[in-house]
Amino acid sequence: MINLSENGVKYGLACDEERIRRWEAGEVRWPHEPYRLAIKEVTHQDLEDLGFVPIRRARASSAPPPAQIPSQVANLANRTHPVDLAALGEDENDVRRREFVGLTGAALFNAVLGPSESVTDTSRPIESLAAVLVDYSPPTDSSVDLASLAAAVTTAKQDYQACRYSQVIIGLPTLLGALRTACTVLDGDARLRAHALSAEAHHVAASILLKQEDKGLAWLAADRSVQAAHASQSPLVIGSSARIITHALMDGSHHRAATDTARTAALRMDADLSTPSPNDLSIYGSLLLRGAIAAAHSGNRHTIAELLDEAAEAGARLGHDGNHMWTAFGPNNVLCHRVNIALRLGDAGMAIDYARQVEIDKLPINERKATLLLDTSRAFLMRGQHDKALHILRAAGDLAPEEISGRPAALRLVRDILATAPISVRREAREYAESLGANA
């Protein structure tokens, strides 16, 4: 067993001004030995093998490298300002302290879908998204390119799972508006396809709003997803959207209703799964996991065990961690949910034991990896091991910066670590909190 406290003293915090200057200038990599050891203790692998790359804070005047910006949207990208969701409404100096992401994705949405007259303010993305969600006016444009819409929805899904939330949320209003037009003006199979795409896009919107703890808009987006799913007449899309409505119910403290919704949707699918495809198993298993999380809120251990065991069986039948139907479902994802549930039940030791069983490199998306690391950090904090909690949290920030800087729950974790940290950890915790603007 590695003693991180001793190694923390041995290596030191390495945060002198000169080293920070060299790091920010890109001359050296961040000296992350302490959390390298913390991650290796849990995963038994090196950071580089798991895809972790330390992120430098971009200068306010910096722009994404040209290779990241498609030539056809370069002008749009240059005219668009990056937005950190956690920094909305804050002082500009506070915003500059955070990690910025270029809005290549948003520019791509605009290039593919065309400009929207009703949604133009990229500096207030939540308000723009709200305006589209409550817009019931008839569409004014009848031109629809379904293939381009499908590609844009795929991009939104990919960016969400990569934790590029600022890119996604700025592109969503235009995308949702275009999908609403498609669902209105198309007919036949094309309309069914448009409804399926609308269900997926509203699912993404609800997921981001839940991360932002905007319960009202999240519920509205989740409901729109379910309505569109039923209009698509696709059992898989209906099952997928049941996951987000379960999440919205759970986030509103309707835990029994959330559990029942997930279980009912899973049973409905199970009755039809004589020869299930990977998509079928992934949606089915993901619904069971959602139900187990909801049951954990009410402490119903019998239901938790039942749903988790059924999900584990579905994962074993699937045989791998894939991303079918954008679920990231598989055996390791089931273990991730066991970590989360043990944490919710107050058993930090069991949560850490489960975390050590996860093969994190086999998780197919960064959002799931970062969530696992955040849960593991919380578990170490519950045990009073602040050094490990901080180092694993910092590793999550390296892997998915917006999962930390853009989520109120993650920033609360940073503050909790800082508020209770012993002297040996307090300086590093304070500096990290300050880099996120979370020290207040």
N, C-alpha and C positions, 0 to 999 in steps of 0.2 A: 504493500500500500504506500502510495506517495504522500508525504506530508507537505501539503501545499503551503502551510504557514511558514515552515522552515525555508522552503524554496523561495517564497516571497521575500523573506529577509535576505536570502543568499543573493538572489538576482537584483533585488531592489526594484523600485518603481520605474527607474530609468526615464523620468519625466523632466529632466532638466531642460532649460529653455533652448539650448543649442540643439539637443536631440529632437525636440519637438519641431524646431525650425527646419532641420534637415528632413524630418519625416514629412512635414507639410509641403516641402519643396520637391518631394519625390526622390530625394537622394538616398534614403534608407527605408527599409520596411519597419513597420511598427514593432518594437521589441515585445512580442507577446508571449514570452516564455511562461509566465504564471498561468495564463488560461490555456496555453498549449498543454500543460501538465494536467489541468483540470479536465479538459476534454478527453485527453488520452486515458485518464483514469476511468471515465465512463464508457468510452467507445473502443478503447484499446487500439486506436489508430491515430496516425499523425493528422494534423490539421490540413496539410496540403492534399492528403489522400482523400479527404472528405469534401474538398472544393472550397475551403475557406480562403478568402483573399482579403487582407486588411484594406479598408477603404480610406483614402485620404479625403479630408474635407476640401471641397472645391472652392476656389476663390469666387467671390460674387460676380466677377466679370468673366469667368471661364465659360466656355461653350463645349458641348459634346464634340468629340473628335469627328472629323468629316466622314470617316468610314461608317459611323453609326447612323448617319442621316442619309436616307435615300435621296438621290439627286432631285427627283421630281417634287420633293417636299422640303428642300433645303430652305427656301425662302420663308415658308410657313414656320419652320422650326426656329429660324433666326428671329422671327417676330413674336415668338411665344415665350413667356417667362415661366421657369420651373416653379412649382408650388410644393411646399412641404405641408402635408395635411395638418400636422401638429402645430404648425406655426401660423395658421390662418388667423387673421385679425391681430397679430402681434406686431410689435415694433420691428422695423426693418433690421435694426442691429441684432435683435434676437434671432430673426430669421437667418441672418448670415452665419450664425454659429452652427447651423445644422447642415446635414448632408443634403445636397441638391441633386436632382436627377433631371437631365434634359428631357423635354417633352417630345421626343421623336415619335412616340406612340400616338400622342394627341394630334400631331401634325399629320401623321399617316391617316388617322380617322378622317380628318378634314379633307385630305386629298382624295380619299376613296369615296366618301359619302357626300362631299360637297358642303358648302357653308350653310349654317342654320341661322335664320333671321331671329328666332326667338331665343337662341342660346349663343351669346358671343362673349360673355365675361369670364375669361379663363382665370381671373384673379380671385373669383369667388365660386369655386367649383361646386361646393355643397349647395349653394343657393341655386346655381344653374341646374343641378340635378333635381332639386326639389321642384323647380319650375316645370321641368319636363314630366315629372311623375304626376303632377296635378293638372296637367294640360289635357283637357277633354275636347278641345276644339277640333273640327274636321281638318284633315290634312289639306294643304294647299298645293302640293306637288304630287303628280301621279307617276313620275318616273322612278323606277325601281330596278336596281341591279342586284338580284338575289345572290349571285356568286360573290360580289364584292361585300355584301352584308355578311355572308357566311365567313369570309376571310377576316372581316373586322371583328366578329364575335370570337373567332379563334384567337386572334391577337389579344383581345381583352382577357380571355381566359388564361392565356399563357402569361401575360404580364401580371395578372393577379396572383397566379401560382408562383411566380418569380418574385413576389413582394414588391413589384413596381407600382404601388398603389396610386401615386400622383399621376403617372401616365394614364392609368385606367380611368380614373375619376374625371379627368378633364375631357377625355374622349367619349365618356358614356352619354352625356346629354344629346349630342348629335346622333350617336348610334341608336339610342332608344327612340328618338324622334323618327329616324329613318325607318326603323323596324315597325313603328306604329303605322306609318304610311303604307308599308308593304303589307301588313296584316289587313289593311282596309281596301287597297286597290287590287290586290291579287285575288285569284280564285283557284279552285281545284287543289291539286297537289302542291302547287307553288304557295298557296295561302297556308296550307298545313305546315310546310317547311318554314315559312315566315313566323308562324306562331311558335314553333319549336325554337327558332333562333331568339325570338323575343323572350321566351321562358329562360333561356340560358343567360341572356344579357341582363335581365332583371335579377336573376340569381346572383350574378357578379355584383350588381349594384347593392343588393341587400347585404351581401357578405361584407363589402367595404363599409357600408353604413353601420353594420353591427360592430365592426372593429373600431369605428369612430364613436360608438355608443350613442348613436342617434336612433333611438328606438322607434320613434314615430315614423320617420321616413323609411327605416329598415322594414318595418311591418308593411308599409304600403308597397314597397318594391317586392317583398316576398309574396304578397297577395297577387300582385301583377304577374309574377313568375308562375304561380300556381294556375291562375286563370288562363294564361297563355299556354301552359302545358296541357291543360284539359282541352283547349281548343285545337291543339296539335294532334290529338287523338293517338299519341304515342305513349304506350305504357311505360317505356323507359324514361321519357322526358317527364311524365307525370310522377314517377317514382323519384327522379332526381330532384324535382322541385319540392317534393314532400320533405326533403332534407332541410331546405332553407326555411320552410314554414315552421318546421320543428325547432330549428335554431332560434327563430324569431319568438316563438312561444316561450321557449326556455329563457331567453334573454329578458322577457317580460315577466319572469317568475311564475309562469303558468306551467309548472313542471309536470304535473299529472297529465294535462292535456298534451304536452309535448311528447311525453312517453307514449301515450295512447296513439297519437297521430303517427309516430314513427313505427310503432309495432303493427298497427293496422295496415299501413302502407307496405311493410315488409311481408306480412302474412298474405296480403293480396297478391304480391309478386310471387311468393313461395308456392301458392296454389297453382300458378301457371308455369312453374319452372321444372318441367320434366327433363328436359335436356338443356340446361342453362348455358348461355354464352358467357364469355368473360364480362361483357357489359352487364348482363343480368346479375351475375354473382357480385359484381362490384357495387351496383346500386343497392342490391339486397343487403349486402354486408354493411355498407355505409349507413343505411337506414337503421340497422340494428345498433350500430355504434352510436348514432345520434340518440336513439332511445335510451341506451345505457348511460350516456352523459346526463340526460335529463333525469333519469331515475336516481343518479348520484346526488342531485340537488336535494332530493327529498329523503335520501338515506335508505332507499328501498334496496337492501343488499340482495334479497332473493331475485328481484327483477334484474338488477345489475348483472349478477352472475349468469342468469339465464340468457340475457341478451348478448353478453360478452362471449359466452361459450358458443352460441350460435354463430356469431360473427367470426370467431376463430375457426369454426368448421368451414364457413364459406371461404375464408382466407386460405385454408389448407386446400380446399377444392380448386381454388384459383391457382395456387401454387407459386405465386410470385407477387411482388409489389409492382403493380402497373398503374396506369393512369387512365383506365377505361372510363369513359363518360365523365372525365375530369374529377374522378373521385380520389385518386392516389391510394386506392384500397389495396390491401394485401396483408400478409401475416405481420409485417413490421408495423403497419399502420394500426393494427389491432393492439399491438403492444404499446404504441404511443397513447392510445386511448386508455389502456390500463394504467399508465403513468398518471394521466390526467385525473382519472377517477380515484385512484389511491390518494392523490393530493387533495381532491375535494372531500374525501372521507377523513382527512386529517392524518393519514399514515404516510409521513414523509419517507420513512425508511423503506417501505414497500415501493413507493414511487421511484426511489433511486435504484432499487433492485431491478425493477422492470426496465428502467432507462438503460441499465447496463446490458440488458438482453437485446436491445434494439440494434440492428445493423443499420446505422444511420446512413451509410453510403448507399444503401438499397432503397431508401425513401426517394421517390421519383421527383419531388418538387421541394423547392426551398421553403415555401410556406410551412409545410409539414415539419421539415427539419428545424426551422426556427421556433415553431411552437413547442416542439419537444424540448429544445434547449431552454426555453423560457420556463416550462413546467419543471424541468430539472433544477434550474436556478432557484425557483420558488421552494422546491423541496429542501435544498441545502440551506436556504434561509430559515425555513421552519426548524431545522436542526441546529441553528445557530452557527453554521459554518459559512460565515460571510465571505471569506476569501474565495471559496469555491463558487458560491452563489454569484459573486461579482465577475469572476473570470469566465464562467459559462455564459453569463449574460452578455459579456463583451464579445465572446465568440459568436453568439447569435447576432449581435449587431454587425459584426464583420461579414457574416453570411448574408444577412438580409437587413440592411440599414433601416429601411422604412418600417419594418416590423417592430423596431424599437422606437425610432424617432417619431413615427406617425401614429402610435397607438397609445391612448390614455392609460390602458392597463399596464403596458410595458413601462411607461414613464413612472407610474405609481410604484412598480417594483423597484425601479432605480432609486426612488426616494425612500422606500422602505429599507433598502440596503444601507443607504447613506444615514438614515435616521438612527439605525441600531448598530452600525458598524463599530467594532472596537478600534482603538487607536491605530493598531497595526494595519488596518485596512482603510481607515477613514479618508486618508489623503487621496489614495487612488480612486475611491468611490466618489469623493467630492469633485475631482478633476473630470471623471467620466460624466457625472451628472451635469457639470458645467458645460461640457462639450455638447450635451443634448439640450441645454437650456432647461434642465429638470431639477435644478438645485433649489429653486424657490419654493 
